Structures are given as structure tokens and as C-alpha cells.
């Protein structure tokens, strides 16, 4: 019988950060990917005046994709501060705010890739045994 797998979580030091910020990142499962896609892709129907027909169209919103990815893969952080130096709790709203920073998301996505590779290795080990 198939088993539900726990998510793998790993801590990563934010590079070149004088405050020594750290992020805990988890792998994303198929439900997470579906939710991110649902949030980032808008479906609409467009009317074509030449053919007098309608056709479906999808519009991808990169910012929503980054924000929802951050919300779902960042499970915790330490030593993250706002522009006034006040600690920022690890909330969905704060993750969405940080996701607007391209450097931050590059780091998050590289970290996710490492977590995904480790998760795949762990899954392969489970099937061997």
C-alpha cells in the first residue's frame, strides 16, 4: 500500500547576510505545485472577432508564482528584519513581500533544488529497501 511521505525540511544560511539570516525550506509535493499553478495562472475566454468564436486563454503571473512558491516552501526563518530593523515573523504576508526580491527568490529556488534532490535520494533509498 502506498504511504504518504513526510516533507523534507532543511536549513540554509542566507548568503552574505550581516544578520546571519537562515531559511528552512521544504520540498513541494504535487498538491503544492497544483495550488501554486492555480494561483499563478489565470484562465479566461477571449472572443475572436474575425472568426466570431471564443477560445480559452491562459495568462501566467510570475509574481504570484514566486509569492505562492515562497509561502509553500519556506517553513521558517531566523533573523529576517524589515527596513526599520524590526524582526519579521515568518508569515505568509512577509514571505509574499520577500518574494518580490529577485535575489531572495534565486536563493530560495536554488535551496529548493537541493531539498528536492535530497528528497528524491531518500525516496530512492526507501524503494531499495
N, C-alpha and C positions, 0 to 999 in steps of 0.2 A: 504494500500500500504506500502511495506517495506521502511524504512528510512535508509539512510546511517548514521552511528553513528560516532560521533567525537571521536578521540582518547583521552584517559585519560592520563594526564601527572602529575607526582608527583616528588617533590624534595627529595633527600636523602643525608644526610651527610656521606661523606666517613669516615669510622671508623679509629680511631687512627691516624688521619692526622694532623700534626702540622700546616699545612697551611689552615686547615678547608675547604678542597675541598668539593664541592657538585656536584651532578649529577641530571639532570632532565631526568627521564625515562618515556617512553610511552609504552602502550600495543602494541602488534604486531597483526595485522589482518591477514586474510588468504592470502592476496596478499604479505605481508611481508614474511610470512613463505614460500610461494612458491618461492620468489626471493632468500631467504637465501638457500633453498634447491637446487635451480638451480645453485647457485654459489658454493656450497659445495660438490655436488655430480657430479662426472664425469661419463659419460656413454661411454662405448666403446664395441667393438665387439672383442671377443677372438676366435682364431682358435684352435680347439681341434684336435691334430694330430692323436690321436687314433681313433676317430670316423669320422674324416675328415668333421667336421661340425663346424659351428660357433655358438656362444652363446653370449647373451648380459651379460655384467658385469657392476656393479656399484662400484665406488671407492669413499669412503667418506673422505673428507679432513677436519679434525677437526679445524685446524687453520682458514681456510676460513669460516667455520661455525661460529666460535667465532667472527671473524672480521666483517662479514656481519650482525651478530646479534647486535654487538656494533653500527655499522653505523646506523642501522634502529631503535634501541630502545633508544639510547641516543640522546636527542633532544637539550641539552645544558649542559654546566658545568661552574663552577666557581672555581677559584683558583687551576688550574692544571698547573704544571710547568715542563719544560724539565730538563735535568740533570745539566744544567748551571744556573737554577733558573729563566729562562725566561718564561713568561706566554705562555701557549699553547692555541691557539684558538680552539674552538670546531669544527674541520673539519673532514671530512671522513678519511683523511690520518692520522690524530692524533688519531682518535678513533681506527683505524686499528693497530696503533703502541701500544696503551694501551691494546688492546685485546690480545696481546702476553703475558701479565702478568696474570698468573693463579689466583692470589689473587684478582686482579681487576675484572676479569670475574666472579669469585664466587660471589663477591659483586653485580655486575650487574645482574646476574641471580636471586639472592635472591630478589633483588629490583623489578625485572620484575615480579616475582611470586606475590609479594604484589600488584603491579599495576594490574596484571591480575585478582586477587581475587576481588579487589575493582571495576574493570570494570564489572566483572560478577555480582556482587551485584547490581550495578547501572542498568545493563540491566534487571535483575530480577525485580527490582522496577518499571522499565518502563512498563514491561509486566503486572504487577499487576494493574496498573492504567489505 
